Amino acid sequence: MGRTLLESSFFARELNEGNWGWQVINGSCGKRRFKFGRGGFKRCFDLVIKMSFSSAQFSWRSWVITVRGNHVYDWVSGPRHRIDVSFRFHARGSAARVMPHGIIGQSFSSNEPRHGHVDSYPQDGEFITSAMAEGAIEGNATMYEMASPYATEFAFSRFSGVSDGPDKGSGSSVLDASEASTMLGERGSSAGVAGRFLSEEAPCPPPSSPPPLSPGAVQVAATSFSLDVGGGRLRRRALDAIGLDAIEAALIASFAGSGANITAEQITLEDLGDNTVLVTIVQAAVGPSADDITASALQPSFLASMSEELGTTVGITSVAQSTARTGVG
């Protein structure tokens, strides 16, 4: 059976002042392009991409990569949003099946910690770093350079690997920290030519507080609740089959039937897994209050309407009121 190549990107520049956007995820499954944002979902064979509010989860077999968008606090210049990336391997107590695969992947290719060369930072002044993870990775950093953004081949690539272990004949090995330090010492000052400049202040300052509200944003009352979709034998694939867009449309129609007219701009949906969706509805300047929205959500007729709209059993739990930052007017 042939293999399908998936290419996908998370564009922080697509996040707005509210830290969300409609076209944050961009990519292709085979030759089919896709683009989505808040509340979006895409399945490409074994790989699933889910976008909640400002974060996306890329799940493939035992791997989960979470990408979170956030503001650049105390912004001076350049991009106004950043991304934070985390990796998780499900199979506890065992190393990755195919190893190694990149600088990050090697963290999961062994059950033992790896200690490599590190720089000794001064308290202040200009400093050129030289440590490049020697001793903690196979070979050296230049062996991991890629020809293009979506390239898959480098010295230790296992992108097409079908068995455990590094490529035979590579001649590379992981050095211990002392060997790595000796190797760095022999290179002398020339190693600093291609070094990276460190900020004049070290160590790094603590994280700054969140930014003040932007001119168009306000703190408003909000209603939130957990929506359980499907029941019995229908529950297993209920949410994947229905989709978040259909749930949003059902919420608008069902609230309207209960006398509380809301818009899509007021709604935020987050897939919590196990066919449960966290629904947050902010109060607009014109329209029902948070109290009215909460009261409507608790009406039996609202649940009946949601079940009819979605064609499956729907339940509501954990109804609460809070405040949220929003630009909804």
ABEGO torsion letter per residue (X at the ends): XBBBBBBBBBBAAABBAAGBBAAABBBBBEABBBBBBBGBBBBBEABBBBBBAABBBBBBEABBBBBBBBBBBGBABEBABBBBBBBBBABBGBBBABOBBEAAAAAAABABBBBBBBBBBBABEBBBBABAGBGABBEBAAAABBABAABABBAABAAABABBEBBBGAGBBBBBAAAAAAAAAAAEAAAAAABBBBBABOBBBBBBBBBBBBAABBBBBBBBBBBBBEBEAAAAAAAAAAEAAAAAAAAAAAAAAAGBBBBAAABBBBBAEGGBBBBBBBBBABEBBAAAAAAAAABAAAAAAAAAAAGBBBBBBGBBBBBBBBABX
